């Protein structure tokens, strides 16, 4: 998709990657490392360069420090700020220990939610991981934290990035990605009061999909790991990893899928 002219003072470019699933126990390890390397190299060569890279979870598969060390041999080469939210296969404490996690308004919380305030668009990472399943969860405590964070800057356009998408993926084996609708109700209750949230960027589904929650656009990005990827991919991407670029023009986002 071609980008229109935009207000450079309020513009911002976000590169989104997701679901790299680095795992020394997998027979696909070398392929996944190569896929991740191709994505990092491609992002580094983007012109204009993105302002920030967000990884929407499942950096590794069943998080251990050894696996994050392996992922960081490649992710550490990203030349622009990289921020990560926890996926269901991640360890949220190790995500916080190994990656930039912005400003946390609830440092005593068990959940990893934080804001990045240094850009024309404010970014807030959400924690949608469940203690008991691989599906999404969002409790009142997390929603209350998000509500406080959003109340800090109501005049600034804001995006949320998270692992589980809070909308139905109609072509998925599991169309609803959360444990139950009540968990999404907590999130929706916060969004209803905060009209400055412009977009939600998600992972988990390993495919490209689009939806809405209370009229707010939301999307998912295909997995970096080609062997785990689902759904349709752009022409020429059958054997190439992909990621997405989201460009804010001062009013709204326009997105494109990049084939490495």
Beta strands, then each sheet from edge to edge (+ up, - down):
strand 1: 12-17
strand 2: 52-55
strand 3: 82-84
strand 4: 114-116
strand 5: 122-125
strand 6: 158-161
strand 7: 197-202
strand 8: 209-213
strand 9: 216-220
strand 10: 242-248
strand 11: 253-259
sheet 1: 3+ 2+ 1+ 10- 11+
sheet 2: 4+ 5- 6- 7- 9- 8+
end
